[in-house]
Amino acid sequence: MRELVYYVATSIDGYIAAPDGTYDAFPIVGDHMDVQLGEFADALPAHVAAALGVEPRGDRFDTVIQGWNSYRVALDVGIERPYAHLREYVATSRRDAAPQGVTYTADALATVRELKQEDGAGIYLCGGGRLAGSLLPEIDRLILKRSPVVFGAGIPLFGDVPYAAAEFRPVSTQSFDSGVQLVEYARAG
């Protein structure tokens, strides 16, 4: 069975973006980038990978699901398929037609449950926090790029999800000179 993996940058205080949705405070240079551009190349938007000369291998992720606000970042700059190298799903209640190669879903939880039954590589949960909160029962693995910054406010890691206990066990931690830590957890049980 495939895993749903929430791979995301987060501040020390648990925010994935500032209150206005920006994430400029996260470091994009440093020794942690070698891992991001290698081991996690599948999670790079296609246009970013191309600009950096990185070839996503498709062995970690072959599908992405993201919320409308995360997807809109690409749409706002004219990119309809930010993850063209992956099967793309966008959680939204919009009723207009999705661009070719993108699937809109009004029921992200049911969609993820169906996708997990298929053969293939992992499912990348791109964000945002509200979507992650709604998908918490199906998240199998958390891979947090914990940056040495404090936002104080913003978009929480799991949005405004009401209390929902979910237990994960630590798998690994990589610390980098940049101050970033890559912390991996797997669902317990």
HELIX and SHEET records of a PDB file:
HELIX    1   1 MET A   33  LEU A   37  1                                   5    
HELIX    2   2 ALA A   41  ALA A   43  5                                   3    
HELIX    3   3 ALA A   46  LEU A   52  1                                   7    
HELIX    4   4 TRP A   68  LEU A   75  1                                   8    
HELIX    5   5 ALA A  108  LYS A  116  1                                   9    
HELIX    6   6 GLY A  129  LEU A  135  1                                   7    
HELIX    7   7 LEU A  136  GLU A  138  5                                   3    
SHEET    1   A 8 VAL A 102  THR A 105  0                                        
SHEET    2   A 8 ARG A  87  ALA A  91  1                                        
SHEET    3   A 8 PHE A  61  GLY A  67  1                                        
SHEET    4   A 8 GLY A 122  GLY A 127  1                                        
SHEET    5   A 8 LEU A   4  THR A  10  1                                        
SHEET    6   A 8 ARG A 141  ARG A 146  1                                        
SHEET    7   A 8 GLN A 181  ARG A 187 -1                                        
SHEET    8   A 8 PHE A 168  SER A 175 -1                                        
SHEET    1   B 2 TYR A  15  ALA A  17  0                                        
SHEET    2   B 2 ILE A 155  PRO A 156 -1                                        
END                                                                             
